Amino acid sequence: MQIERIEPGPLMSQAVVHRGVAYLSGLVASDLGADVKGQTASILARIDELLAAAGTDKSKLLKANIWLSDIGTWADMNEVWTAWVAEGATPARATVEAKLARPEIKVEIMVEAAVDG
């Protein structure tokens, strides 16, 4: 059984690949001073990087979980998401409001994607 860990740390790996699936950890923006659109764009760019490191891309997304600190920002987040997600390859997705780890975090996203080979 082969398990690949991408950017492993003491608490978690940023991504884990096993049996043809890349599992990304919950990601938050690097710039927590940005609004929800900016945070979402930052997270999606990081998702692209991690998926590439895992040997896949957003066209192979299977599932996405999105947490918003304020569900009232759903439309703003979704505007950025819709521009980013591969047309015709939208994943199963849930978006919910949640109290996130720090008050300045407005959005957190976690995805899973198929990996060829």
Protein Blocks (a to p, Z undefined) as FASTA:
>chain_A
ZZddehiafkbcfbdceehiacddddddfblmbcfklmmmmmmmmmmmmmmmnopafklc
fbdcdddfblklmmmmmmmmmmmpcghiaccddddddddfbfklmbdcddddddeZZ
